[in-house]
């Protein structure tokens, strides 16, 4: 008779099918660059250059702001060391939830999954505000009548929902086209500024007095917000050809390339106006800073191209964030924390189609509420939700680094260097806690100066984490036998952190 110890588990522990009879599986052939495209697009490179960058210059540390991208990137590289070192030992596609479960236990993992899902959903919903507003401005510039921003956002949501319902490979091709186009236009602008000398190539990036001027904490907040999503490489592990190699490589490549792009692009944008002119432009015309620079150096045609690509960049962002959020729903439902029917993979598209629909409905509800309340798309809707998301994700980064420390202390891996298992995760944990201080200090400013709302944001994240932990403790008995079947390798070691 075959026992749990004797039965070989699947290579990837996957959520149950709706019937509970067999695991549902996502399939794919994503390589390193496909995953990098998915994650880099979620960062919306052109959107960052045109949005958080002027804000970081105006409200943060002025012309020293590009250094904030380097600092944030360095901290997240430390985070990535422990994160990727754990990858071969995490057999469930679930990013934060799976990693934290391995290190801190099933309850903490499920709680982290809920907190991560909430963080990604709030950011996803918020970016629809930027997209709706940007799309309206684009259409108006070509003679169309102005319409409510949430109407444009709803139209984009329908298209994103259709793509998310289908295979991940289709979404990857769409994201790749948009990402390449926006990176090229920024690269051309950067080259034009450097070749012409701009209004004087900025030295602020290299001057400690400028780097620490103004409010560097606010600069770090906007820089960290711009990196949100790079760790989502792990969510696609079930859809890659070789996850043990692909996920670590994709994480490092995405982080280094995105960080370098932000730092160079923000430095070139400052140089386009000169140190004194850049600060004045960011403070008076921050929303038009990128378009003004492009028109000045690439002509009217370049300005029109940037305006179009700014909208497509935000579309790529919401498409990628939608895919990530859907896979969190897929993973949590497979653990029994959400309804098991959401863990179904489409028979033809091999996509988490029901989880994708659930994400679309959640965003639709947020847009409907925003439309009914009449909030401003950028200054209120996007800013509040982005602040919510930034707190949640940085807390989860810190928890994941702690999980890596605990995991490797409890289960030493002789083949891994102490830098990967101890030093880097510890430094990342301490650094992330240090960065949380300016984030929390400036959170009220991000939500309209409302300190009560800022407190409620932090309380909501903690409450959702607690809810996930409670639900993990009450996991349905009907899912336990199947999860147990997936719980052990041939030597009897656990491979599923949510197993009973």
Secondary structure in CASP SS format (residue, H / E / C, confidence):
PFRMAT SS
TARGET T0000
AUTHOR 0000-0000-0000
METHOD secondary structure of the structure
MODEL  1
X C 1.00
X C 1.00
X C 1.00
X C 1.00
X C 1.00
X C 1.00
X C 1.00
X C 1.00
X C 1.00
X C 1.00
X C 1.00
X C 1.00
X C 1.00
X C 1.00
X C 1.00
X E 1.00
X C 1.00
X C 1.00
X C 1.00
X C 1.00
X C 1.00
X C 1.00
X E 1.00
X C 1.00
X C 1.00
X C 1.00
X C 1.00
X C 1.00
X C 1.00
X E 1.00
X C 1.00
X H 1.00
X H 1.00
X H 1.00
X H 1.00
X H 1.00
X H 1.00
X H 1.00
X H 1.00
X H 1.00
X H 1.00
X H 1.00
X C 1.00
X C 1.00
X H 1.00
X H 1.00
X H 1.00
X H 1.00
X H 1.00
X H 1.00
X C 1.00
X H 1.00
X H 1.00
X H 1.00
X H 1.00
X H 1.00
X H 1.00
X H 1.00
X H 1.00
X C 1.00
X C 1.00
X H 1.00
X H 1.00
X H 1.00
X C 1.00
X H 1.00
X H 1.00
X H 1.00
X H 1.00
X H 1.00
X H 1.00
X H 1.00
X H 1.00
X H 1.00
X H 1.00
X H 1.00
X H 1.00
X H 1.00
X H 1.00
X H 1.00
X H 1.00
X H 1.00
X H 1.00
X H 1.00
X H 1.00
X H 1.00
X H 1.00
X H 1.00
X H 1.00
X C 1.00
X C 1.00
X C 1.00
X C 1.00
X C 1.00
X C 1.00
X H 1.00
X H 1.00
X H 1.00
X H 1.00
X H 1.00
X H 1.00
X H 1.00
X H 1.00
X H 1.00
X C 1.00
X H 1.00
X H 1.00
X H 1.00
X H 1.00
X H 1.00
X H 1.00
X H 1.00
X H 1.00
X H 1.00
X H 1.00
X H 1.00
X H 1.00
X H 1.00
X H 1.00
X H 1.00
X H 1.00
X H 1.00
X H 1.00
X H 1.00
X H 1.00
X H 1.00
X H 1.00
X H 1.00
X H 1.00
X H 1.00
X H 1.00
X H 1.00
X H 1.00
X H 1.00
X H 1.00
X H 1.00
X H 1.00
X H 1.00
X H 1.00
X H 1.00
X H 1.00
X C 1.00
X C 1.00
X C 1.00
X C 1.00
X C 1.00
X C 1.00
X C 1.00
X H 1.00
X H 1.00
X H 1.00
X H 1.00
X H 1.00
X H 1.00
X H 1.00
X H 1.00
X H 1.00
X H 1.00
X H 1.00
X H 1.00
X H 1.00
X H 1.00
X H 1.00
X H 1.00
X H 1.00
X C 1.00
X C 1.00
X H 1.00
X H 1.00
X H 1.00
X H 1.00
X H 1.00
X H 1.00
X H 1.00
X H 1.00
X H 1.00
X H 1.00
X H 1.00
X H 1.00
X H 1.00
X H 1.00
X H 1.00
X H 1.00
X H 1.00
X H 1.00
X H 1.00
X H 1.00
X H 1.00
X H 1.00
X H 1.00
X H 1.00
X H 1.00
X H 1.00
X H 1.00
X H 1.00
X H 1.00
X C 1.00
X C 1.00
X C 1.00
X C 1.00
X C 1.00
X C 1.00
X C 1.00
X H 1.00
X H 1.00
X H 1.00
X C 1.00
X H 1.00
X H 1.00
X H 1.00
X H 1.00
X C 1.00
X C 1.00
X C 1.00
X C 1.00
X H 1.00
X H 1.00
X H 1.00
X H 1.00
X H 1.00
X H 1.00
X H 1.00
X H 1.00
X H 1.00
X H 1.00
X H 1.00
X H 1.00
X C 1.00
X C 1.00
X H 1.00
X H 1.00
X H 1.00
X H 1.00
X H 1.00
X H 1.00
X H 1.00
X H 1.00
X H 1.00
X H 1.00
X E 1.00
X C 1.00
X C 1.00
X H 1.00
X H 1.00
X H 1.00
X H 1.00
X H 1.00
X H 1.00
X H 1.00
X H 1.00
X H 1.00
X H 1.00
X H 1.00
X H 1.00
X H 1.00
X H 1.00
X H 1.00
X H 1.00
X H 1.00
X H 1.00
X H 1.00
X H 1.00
X H 1.00
X H 1.00
X H 1.00
X H 1.00
X H 1.00
X H 1.00
X H 1.00
X H 1.00
X H 1.00
X H 1.00
X H 1.00
X C 1.00
X H 1.00
X H 1.00
X H 1.00
X H 1.00
X H 1.00
X H 1.00
X H 1.00
X H 1.00
X H 1.00
X H 1.00
X H 1.00
X H 1.00
X H 1.00
X H 1.00
X H 1.00
X H 1.00
X H 1.00
X H 1.00
X H 1.00
X H 1.00
X H 1.00
X H 1.00
X H 1.00
X H 1.00
X H 1.00
X H 1.00
X H 1.00
X H 1.00
X H 1.00
X H 1.00
X H 1.00
X H 1.00
X H 1.00
X H 1.00
X H 1.00
X H 1.00
X H 1.00
X H 1.00
X H 1.00
X H 1.00
X H 1.00
X H 1.00
X H 1.00
X H 1.00
X H 1.00
X H 1.00
X H 1.00
X H 1.00
X H 1.00
X H 1.00
X H 1.00
X H 1.00
X H 1.00
X H 1.00
X H 1.00
X H 1.00
X H 1.00
X H 1.00
X H 1.00
X H 1.00
X C 1.00
X C 1.00
X C 1.00
X C 1.00
X C 1.00
X H 1.00
X H 1.00
X H 1.00
X H 1.00
X C 1.00
X C 1.00
X C 1.00
X C 1.00
X C 1.00
X C 1.00
X C 1.00
X C 1.00
X C 1.00
X H 1.00
X H 1.00
X H 1.00
X H 1.00
X H 1.00
X H 1.00
X H 1.00
X H 1.00
X H 1.00
X H 1.00
X H 1.00
X H 1.00
X H 1.00
X H 1.00
X H 1.00
X H 1.00
X H 1.00
X H 1.00
X H 1.00
X H 1.00
X H 1.00
X C 1.00
X C 1.00
X C 1.00
X H 1.00
X H 1.00
X H 1.00
X H 1.00
X H 1.00
X H 1.00
X H 1.00
X H 1.00
X H 1.00
X H 1.00
X H 1.00
X H 1.00
X H 1.00
X H 1.00
X H 1.00
X H 1.00
X H 1.00
X H 1.00
X H 1.00
X H 1.00
X H 1.00
X H 1.00
X H 1.00
X H 1.00
X H 1.00
X H 1.00
X H 1.00
X H 1.00
X H 1.00
X H 1.00
X H 1.00
X H 1.00
X H 1.00
X H 1.00
X C 1.00
X C 1.00
X C 1.00
X C 1.00
X C 1.00
X C 1.00
X C 1.00
X H 1.00
X H 1.00
X H 1.00
X H 1.00
X H 1.00
X H 1.00
X H 1.00
X H 1.00
X H 1.00
X H 1.00
X H 1.00
X H 1.00
X H 1.00
X H 1.00
X H 1.00
X H 1.00
X H 1.00
X H 1.00
X H 1.00
X H 1.00
X H 1.00
X H 1.00
X H 1.00
X H 1.00
X H 1.00
X H 1.00
X H 1.00
X H 1.00
X H 1.00
X C 1.00
X C 1.00
X C 1.00
X C 1.00
X H 1.00
X H 1.00
X H 1.00
X H 1.00
X H 1.00
X H 1.00
X H 1.00
X H 1.00
X H 1.00
X H 1.00
X H 1.00
X H 1.00
X H 1.00
X H 1.00
X H 1.00
X H 1.00
X H 1.00
X H 1.00
X H 1.00
X H 1.00
X H 1.00
X H 1.00
X H 1.00
X C 1.00
X C 1.00
X C 1.00
X H 1.00
X H 1.00
X H 1.00
X H 1.00
X H 1.00
X H 1.00
X H 1.00
X H 1.00
X H 1.00
X C 1.00
X C 1.00
X E 1.00
X C 1.00
X C 1.00
X C 1.00
X C 1.00
X C 1.00
X E 1.00
X C 1.00
X C 1.00
X C 1.00
X C 1.00
X C 1.00
X C 1.00
END
